Amino acid sequence: MNRHKLPLFRILLLVATLVAASVLFGWLVTRGLNGYLFPAAVLIAVLAWKLVNIYRRIVKNLDFIFNAVRNDDFSFRFIDTPRRTENAVVNYSLNRIKEVLDEAKANAKEKEKYFETIMECANIGIIILLDNGTVMKHNSKALELLGIKMLSHADRLRPISQNLADTMLAISPMEQKSVCFTTETGEITLLLNCSLMQHAGHNLRVVSIENINRELDTQEGLAWEKLTRILTHEIMNSLAPVTSISNTLLHNKENAEVLQQGLETIHNTSDRLMQFVDSFRSITRIPPPNKAPFYLTDLFSEAVSLIDSGNTTLAFSVTPEDTMIYADRIQLQQVIVNLVKNAVEACALRGGAQSIELNSHIAPDEKVHIEVSNSGGAIPPDVAANIFTPFFTTKNDGSGIGLAVSKQIIRLHGGTISLSQNNDEKVTFLIILE
């Protein structure tokens, strides 16, 4: 800083000289020495002009540095040699500011590179885009999942899948959506999750993309394995007595009584097997929903009127009361009736004063939540894990297709059904509809 003391001294000397000249001018006026007023006035004007000129150069340099920062240009440097400029002190300070900004910019780039590295290391695709669909950032995993080499806007996904592009543009923060489309390599199912962040005055949506084909294939394989086990069990149970009785009849052809009993047993077994096949058909051949608008209150009233609750208290509520849904009324009534009947049977087994509640409300995401709750005691864990499995039942006269059919109906409506609460105080089945 020593080499900058001289120009600073010059500026201070200039200010002091101007002040002294102004005082001298005032003294000459009071003394009436008008002949010296003109030279004094010229001196004051020259000194003032020099100070104004210094001020203008400083303002000009400040304006220049602001424009440079705004345009992200840090290639400038002001002359701060005292022998070459009177603004050496100011220019030195501006150069120091530039160095600080250079360092901040370097740190920002380093942080940006750090986060880009994290994005690249992620095992899921990440796309950051504006509300208008313009892509600000993405990682290579996202391009790999989408099967493209570059992505600048969500509309560029339309050649791959119209649904994928529309979903990418419409997905909202805290929302999760799945998209299925076909490529040259086969069918792909992507799971999209969205979150919101703000950067540089913009609202940015961060969309994570994950290929869930493998998970779906695993779940599908487990479901088929479980279903095959049940089918094998039922068919073998039906065929075993037929085989045994047929063998007995072959060795007792002349015994009319044995023959009659054997044929009756075979006939009854065949009937049970046909009933089982019909039950299987009822699961696999559910017709598409015939959707129409109706009030949920009316649906609950009809469902409750079809059920004999016995000694169990049965109540329902709809919030708001005028909630209207667009669905297949008959199919949805079948689901509600099945859930309430199961709840009545659970309460009857427990005995005492039990209650069933049928409630609905609209969630913040505008989806309709329907809850069927009862106080009939918790469902055992091994049973709860299989309640939606076709033909699984703990009842002696049960078919095991009620909840399986219910789940299929809700799935065809684009919704979900699950066991959301399971304890001794309360068991709740939750239906979520769009």
C-alpha positions as CSV (number, residue, x, y, z in Angstrom):
1,M,0.0,0.0,0.0
2,N,3.0,2.4,0.3
3,R,3.1,3.1,-3.4
4,H,-0.5,4.3,-3.2
5,K,0.1,6.9,-0.4
6,L,1.4,9.5,-3.0
7,P,-1.8,9.7,-5.1
8,L,-3.9,9.7,-2.0
9,F,-1.8,12.6,-0.7
10,R,-2.3,14.4,-4.0
11,I,-6.0,14.1,-3.7
12,L,-6.0,15.3,-0.1
13,L,-3.7,18.2,-1.1
14,L,-6.1,19.1,-4.0
15,V,-9.1,19.1,-1.5
16,A,-7.2,21.2,1.0
17,T,-6.1,23.7,-1.7
18,L,-9.7,24.0,-2.9
19,V,-10.9,24.7,0.7
20,A,-8.1,27.2,1.2
21,A,-8.9,28.9,-2.1
22,S,-12.5,29.2,-1.1
23,V,-11.6,30.7,2.2
24,L,-9.2,33.1,0.4
25,F,-12.0,34.1,-2.0
26,G,-14.3,34.8,0.9
27,W,-11.7,36.9,2.7
28,L,-11.0,38.9,-0.5
29,V,-14.8,39.6,-0.8
30,T,-15.0,40.8,2.8
31,R,-12.0,43.1,2.4
32,G,-13.2,44.5,-0.9
33,L,-10.1,43.5,-2.8
34,N,-12.1,42.9,-6.0
35,G,-9.0,43.0,-8.2
36,Y,-7.9,39.6,-6.8
37,L,-11.3,38.0,-7.1
38,F,-10.9,36.8,-10.7
39,P,-7.7,34.9,-10.2
40,A,-9.1,33.3,-7.0
41,A,-12.3,32.3,-8.9
42,V,-10.3,30.8,-11.7
43,L,-8.2,28.8,-9.2
44,I,-11.3,27.5,-7.5
45,A,-12.8,26.5,-10.8
46,V,-9.7,24.6,-11.9
47,L,-9.5,22.8,-8.6
48,A,-13.2,21.9,-8.6
49,W,-12.9,20.7,-12.2
50,K,-10.1,18.4,-11.3
51,L,-12.1,16.9,-8.3
52,V,-15.2,16.5,-10.5
53,N,-13.1,14.9,-13.2
54,I,-11.6,12.4,-10.6
55,Y,-15.2,11.7,-9.3
56,R,-16.4,11.1,-12.9
57,R,-13.6,8.6,-13.6
58,I,-14.4,6.8,-10.3
59,V,-18.1,6.6,-11.2
60,K,-17.3,5.5,-14.7
61,N,-15.0,2.7,-13.4
62,L,-17.7,1.6,-10.9
63,D,-20.3,1.5,-13.6
64,F,-17.9,-0.5,-15.8
65,I,-17.3,-3.1,-13.1
66,F,-21.0,-3.5,-12.4
67,N,-21.7,-4.1,-16.1
68,A,-18.8,-6.5,-16.3
69,V,-20.1,-8.5,-13.3
70,R,-23.6,-8.5,-14.8
71,N,-22.2,-9.9,-18.1
72,D,-20.0,-12.4,-16.2
73,D,-16.9,-10.8,-17.7
74,F,-13.9,-10.8,-15.3
75,S,-11.1,-10.2,-17.8
76,F,-10.7,-6.5,-16.9
77,R,-8.1,-4.9,-14.7
78,F,-7.7,-1.2,-13.8
79,I,-4.4,0.7,-13.9
80,D,-3.3,1.1,-10.3
81,T,0.2,2.5,-10.9
82,P,0.6,5.9,-9.1
83,R,2.8,7.2,-11.8
84,R,0.2,6.6,-14.5
85,T,-3.0,7.6,-12.9
86,E,-4.3,9.8,-10.1
87,N,-7.0,7.1,-9.3
88,A,-4.4,4.5,-8.2
89,V,-6.0,4.0,-4.8
90,V,-9.5,3.7,-6.1
91,N,-8.4,1.4,-9.0
92,Y,-6.4,-0.7,-6.5
93,S,-9.6,-1.2,-4.4
94,L,-11.6,-2.0,-7.5
95,N,-9.0,-4.6,-8.6
96,R,-9.3,-6.1,-5.1
97,I,-13.0,-6.3,-5.5
98,K,-12.5,-8.0,-8.9
99,E,-10.1,-10.5,-7.2
100,V,-12.8,-11.3,-4.5
101,L,-15.4,-11.7,-7.2
102,D,-13.0,-14.0,-9.2
103,E,-12.6,-16.1,-6.1
104,A,-16.3,-16.3,-5.4
105,K,-16.9,-17.3,-9.1
106,A,-14.3,-20.0,-8.8
107,N,-15.9,-21.3,-5.6
108,A,-19.3,-21.3,-7.3
109,K,-18.0,-23.2,-10.2
110,E,-16.3,-25.7,-7.9
111,K,-19.6,-26.2,-6.0
112,E,-21.4,-26.6,-9.3
113,K,-18.9,-29.1,-10.5
114,Y,-19.3,-30.9,-7.1
115,F,-23.0,-31.2,-7.4
116,E,-22.7,-32.2,-11.1
117,T,-20.4,-35.0,-9.9
118,I,-23.0,-36.1,-7.3
119,M,-25.7,-36.1,-10.1
120,E,-23.5,-38.2,-12.3
121,C,-22.8,-40.7,-9.5
122,A,-26.5,-41.1,-8.8
123,N,-28.0,-44.4,-9.9
124,I,-31.2,-42.7,-11.0
125,G,-31.8,-40.2,-13.8
126,I,-32.1,-36.5,-12.7
127,I,-33.6,-33.7,-14.8
128,I,-33.8,-30.1,-13.7
129,L,-36.3,-28.1,-15.7
130,L,-38.2,-24.8,-15.7
131,D,-42.0,-24.6,-15.6
132,N,-42.1,-24.1,-19.4
133,G,-40.3,-27.4,-19.9
134,T,-36.8,-26.0,-20.7
135,V,-34.2,-28.4,-19.3
136,M,-31.5,-26.7,-17.2
137,K,-29.5,-29.7,-16.1
138,H,-29.5,-33.4,-16.5
139,N,-27.2,-36.3,-15.8
140,S,-26.0,-39.0,-18.2
141,K,-28.2,-41.6,-16.4
142,A,-31.3,-39.7,-17.4
143,L,-30.2,-39.8,-21.1
144,E,-29.4,-43.5,-20.8
145,L,-32.9,-44.3,-19.3
146,L,-34.6,-42.2,-22.0
147,G,-32.4,-43.6,-24.8
148,I,-31.4,-40.2,-26.2
149,K,-28.1,-38.3,-26.6
150,M,-29.2,-34.8,-25.6
151,L,-32.2,-33.1,-24.0
152,S,-32.9,-29.4,-24.1
153,H,-36.7,-29.4,-23.7
154,A,-39.4,-31.8,-22.5
155,D,-41.1,-31.6,-25.9
156,R,-38.1,-33.4,-27.4
157,L,-39.4,-36.5,-25.6
158,R,-42.5,-36.7,-27.8
159,P,-40.9,-38.9,-30.5
160,I,-40.2,-41.4,-27.7
161,S,-43.6,-41.1,-26.0
162,Q,-46.3,-38.5,-26.0
163,N,-47.4,-39.6,-22.5
164,L,-43.8,-39.2,-21.2
165,A,-43.5,-35.7,-22.5
166,D,-46.9,-34.7,-21.2
167,T,-46.1,-36.2,-17.8
168,M,-42.7,-34.4,-17.6
169,L,-44.4,-31.1,-18.4
170,A,-47.4,-31.6,-16.0
171,I,-45.8,-33.3,-13.0
172,S,-46.1,-31.2,-9.8
173,P,-43.8,-31.0,-6.8
174,M,-44.2,-33.8,-4.3
175,E,-46.0,-35.8,-7.0
176,Q,-45.1,-39.4,-8.2
177,K,-46.1,-40.8,-11.5
178,S,-45.3,-43.8,-13.6
179,V,-45.1,-43.9,-17.4
180,C,-45.0,-46.9,-19.6
181,F,-43.9,-46.8,-23.2
182,T,-42.4,-49.1,-25.8
183,T,-39.0,-48.7,-27.4
184,E,-36.8,-50.8,-29.8
185,T,-35.5,-52.7,-26.8
186,G,-39.0,-53.5,-25.4
187,E,-41.5,-52.1,-22.9
188,I,-40.1,-49.7,-20.3
189,T,-41.8,-48.4,-17.1
190,L,-40.4,-45.3,-15.6
191,L,-41.2,-43.9,-12.1
192,L,-41.0,-40.1,-11.9
193,N,-40.7,-38.1,-8.7
194,C,-40.7,-34.4,-8.6
195,S,-39.5,-31.8,-6.0
196,L,-39.2,-28.0,-6.1
197,M,-36.2,-25.7,-5.7
198,Q,-35.5,-22.0,-6.4
199,H,-32.3,-20.8,-8.1
200,A,-31.4,-17.4,-9.6
201,G,-35.0,-16.2,-9.3
202,H,-36.5,-19.2,-11.1
203,N,-38.7,-22.0,-9.8
204,L,-37.0,-25.3,-10.8
205,R,-38.5,-28.7,-10.8
206,V,-36.1,-31.5,-10.0
207,V,-37.5,-34.7,-11.6
208,S,-35.9,-38.1,-10.7
209,I,-36.3,-41.0,-13.1
210,E,-36.1,-44.6,-12.2
211,N,-36.6,-47.7,-14.3
212,I,-38.9,-50.0,-12.3
213,N,-39.2,-52.8,-14.9
214,R,-37.0,-55.1,-12.9
215,E,-38.9,-54.5,-9.7
216,L,-42.2,-55.0,-11.5
217,D,-40.9,-58.2,-13.1
218,T,-39.9,-59.4,-9.6
219,Q,-43.3,-58.6,-8.1
220,E,-45.0,-60.2,-11.1
221,G,-42.9,-63.3,-10.7
222,L,-43.7,-63.6,-7.1
223,A,-47.4,-63.1,-7.8
224,W,-47.4,-65.8,-10.4
225,E,-45.5,-68.2,-8.1
226,K,-48.0,-67.6,-5.3
227,L,-51.0,-68.0,-7.7
228,T,-49.5,-71.2,-9.2
229,R,-49.0,-72.7,-5.8
230,I,-52.7,-72.0,-4.9
231,L,-54.0,-73.3,-8.2
232,T,-51.9,-76.5,-7.9
233,H,-53.1,-77.0,-4.3
234,E,-56.8,-76.6,-5.3
235,I,-56.6,-78.8,-8.4
236,M,-54.6,-81.5,-6.6
237,N,-57.1,-81.5,-3.7
238,S,-59.9,-82.0,-6.2
239,L,-58.2,-84.6,-8.4
240,A,-56.8,-86.8,-5.6
241,P,-60.1,-88.2,-4.4
242,V,-61.3,-88.6,-8.0
243,T,-58.2,-90.7,-8.8
244,S,-58.7,-92.8,-5.6
245,I,-62.4,-93.4,-6.1
246,S,-61.9,-94.2,-9.8
247,N,-59.4,-96.9,-8.8
248,T,-61.9,-98.3,-6.3
249,L,-64.6,-98.4,-8.9
250,L,-62.4,-100.3,-11.3
251,H,-62.1,-103.1,-8.8
252,N,-65.7,-103.1,-7.7
253,K,-67.5,-102.9,-11.1
254,E,-70.3,-105.3,-10.0
255,N,-71.1,-103.5,-6.6
256,A,-73.9,-101.1,-7.5
257,E,-73.9,-99.3,-4.1
258,V,-70.1,-98.6,-4.2
259,L,-70.5,-97.5,-7.8
260,Q,-73.3,-95.1,-6.9
261,Q,-71.4,-93.6,-4.0
262,G,-68.3,-93.3,-6.1
263,L,-70.1,-91.5,-8.9
264,E,-71.7,-89.1,-6.5
265,T,-68.4,-88.2,-5.0
266,I,-66.8,-87.7,-8.4
267,H,-69.8,-85.5,-9.4
268,N,-69.5,-83.3,-6.2
269,T,-65.8,-83.0,-6.6
270,S,-66.2,-81.9,-10.2
271,D,-68.8,-79.3,-9.1
272,R,-66.3,-77.9,-6.6
273,L,-63.6,-77.8,-9.3
274,M,-66.0,-76.0,-11.7
275,Q,-66.8,-73.4,-8.9
276,F,-63.1,-72.9,-8.4
277,V,-62.6,-72.3,-12.2
278,D,-65.6,-69.9,-12.2
279,S,-64.0,-68.0,-9.3
280,F,-60.8,-67.8,-11.3
281,R,-62.6,-66.4,-14.3
282,S,-64.3,-63.7,-12.1
283,I,-60.9,-62.3,-11.3
284,T,-59.4,-62.4,-14.7
285,R,-62.5,-61.2,-16.6
286,I,-63.6,-58.1,-14.8
287,P,-65.1,-55.8,-17.4
288,P,-63.7,-52.3,-17.9
289,P,-65.4,-49.7,-15.6
290,N,-68.5,-48.0,-17.0
291,K,-67.8,-44.6,-15.4
292,A,-70.3,-42.0,-14.6
293,P,-70.5,-39.2,-12.0
294,F,-72.4,-39.8,-8.8
295,Y,-72.5,-38.6,-5.2
296,L,-70.4,-40.7,-2.7
297,T,-73.1,-40.2,0.0
298,D,-75.6,-42.1,-2.2
299,L,-73.2,-44.9,-2.7
300,F,-72.5,-45.3,1.0
301,S,-76.2,-45.3,1.8
302,E,-76.9,-48.0,-0.7
303,A,-74.0,-50.1,0.5
304,V,-75.0,-49.9,4.1
305,S,-78.6,-50.8,3.3
306,L,-77.5,-54.0,1.7
307,I,-75.6,-55.2,4.8
308,D,-77.0,-56.8,8.0
309,S,-74.6,-55.4,10.7
310,G,-76.2,-57.4,13.5
311,N,-75.1,-56.0,16.9
312,T,-72.2,-54.0,15.4
313,T,-72.6,-50.2,15.1
314,L,-72.3,-49.1,11.5
315,A,-71.9,-45.4,10.7
316,F,-70.6,-43.4,7.7
317,S,-69.6,-39.8,6.9
318,V,-68.6,-38.0,3.7
319,T,-66.5,-34.8,3.9
320,P,-67.6,-32.6,2.2
321,E,-71.1,-33.9,1.9
322,D,-71.5,-33.1,-1.8
323,T,-68.4,-35.1,-2.8
324,M,-68.9,-36.5,-6.3
325,I,-66.7,-39.1,-8.0
326,Y,-66.4,-40.4,-11.5
327,A,-66.4,-44.2,-11.4
328,D,-68.4,-47.4,-12.1
329,R,-71.1,-47.2,-9.4
330,I,-71.9,-50.9,-9.5
331,Q,-68.3,-52.1,-9.3
332,L,-67.4,-49.6,-6.5
333,Q,-70.5,-50.6,-4.6
334,Q,-69.3,-54.2,-4.8
335,V,-65.9,-53.2,-3.3
336,I,-67.5,-51.2,-0.4
337,V,-70.0,-54.0,0.4
338,N,-67.2,-56.6,0.4
339,L,-65.0,-54.6,2.8
340,V,-67.9,-53.8,5.1
341,K,-69.1,-57.5,5.2
342,N,-65.6,-58.6,6.1
343,A,-65.6,-55.9,8.9
344,V,-68.9,-57.2,10.2
345,E,-67.6,-60.8,10.3
346,A,-64.4,-59.7,12.1
347,C,-66.5,-57.8,14.7
348,A,-68.8,-60.7,15.2
349,L,-65.9,-63.1,15.9
350,R,-64.5,-60.7,18.5
351,G,-67.9,-60.3,20.2
352,G,-69.0,-57.4,22.5
353,A,-69.8,-53.9,21.4
354,Q,-67.9,-53.3,18.2
355,S,-68.2,-50.6,15.6
356,I,-67.6,-50.0,11.9
357,E,-66.9,-46.6,10.3
358,L,-67.1,-45.8,6.6
359,N,-65.5,-42.4,6.0
360,S,-64.3,-40.3,3.1
361,H,-62.5,-37.0,2.6
362,I,-60.6,-35.2,-0.1
363,A,-56.8,-35.1,0.3
364,P,-54.6,-32.0,-0.4
365,D,-53.7,-33.6,-3.8
366,E,-57.5,-33.6,-4.6
367,K,-57.7,-37.4,-4.5
368,V,-60.7,-39.0,-2.8
369,H,-59.7,-41.1,0.2
370,I,-62.3,-43.8,1.4
371,E,-61.6,-45.6,4.7
372,V,-63.4,-48.7,6.0
373,S,-62.5,-49.2,9.6
374,N,-63.6,-51.7,12.3
375,S,-62.7,-52.5,15.9
376,G,-62.7,-56.3,15.3
377,G,-59.1,-56.8,16.3
378,A,-55.8,-56.9,14.4
379,I,-55.3,-59.2,11.4
380,P,-52.4,-61.6,12.1
381,P,-49.3,-60.6,10.1
382,D,-49.1,-63.8,8.1
383,V,-52.8,-63.3,7.0
384,A,-52.3,-59.6,6.4
385,A,-49.4,-60.3,4.0
386,N,-51.7,-62.4,1.8
387,I,-55.2,-60.8,2.1
388,F,-55.2,-59.6,-1.5
389,T,-53.8,-62.9,-2.9
390,P,-56.4,-64.7,-5.0
391,F,-58.0,-67.8,-3.4
392,F,-56.3,-67.1,0.0
393,T,-58.8,-67.4,2.8
394,T,-59.1,-68.2,6.5
395,K,-62.8,-68.9,6.3
396,N,-64.1,-72.4,6.1
397,D,-66.7,-71.5,3.4
398,G,-64.7,-68.6,1.9
399,S,-63.6,-68.5,-1.8
400,G,-60.7,-66.1,-1.2
401,I,-61.5,-63.9,-4.2
402,G,-63.4,-61.0,-2.5
403,L,-60.4,-58.8,-1.8
404,A,-58.6,-59.9,-4.9
405,V,-61.5,-58.8,-7.1
406,S,-61.8,-55.6,-5.1
407,K,-58.2,-54.8,-5.7
408,Q,-58.6,-55.5,-9.4
409,I,-61.6,-53.2,-9.6
410,I,-59.8,-50.3,-7.9
411,R,-56.8,-50.9,-10.1
412,L,-59.0,-50.6,-13.2
413,H,-60.2,-47.3,-11.8
414,G,-56.6,-46.0,-11.6
415,G,-56.7,-46.1,-7.8
416,T,-55.1,-48.1,-5.0
417,I,-56.4,-50.1,-2.1
418,S,-54.3,-51.1,0.9
419,L,-54.4,-52.1,4.6
420,S,-53.4,-48.8,6.1
421,Q,-53.9,-49.5,9.8
422,N,-53.8,-52.8,11.6
423,N,-53.9,-53.0,15.4
424,D,-56.2,-54.3,18.1
425,E,-57.9,-50.9,18.4
426,K,-58.5,-50.3,14.7
427,V,-58.2,-52.0,11.3
428,T,-58.5,-49.8,8.3
429,F,-58.7,-50.4,4.6
430,L,-57.9,-47.3,2.5
431,I,-59.1,-46.7,-1.1
432,I,-57.5,-43.8,-3.0
433,L,-59.3,-42.7,-6.2
434,E,-58.3,-39.9,-8.7
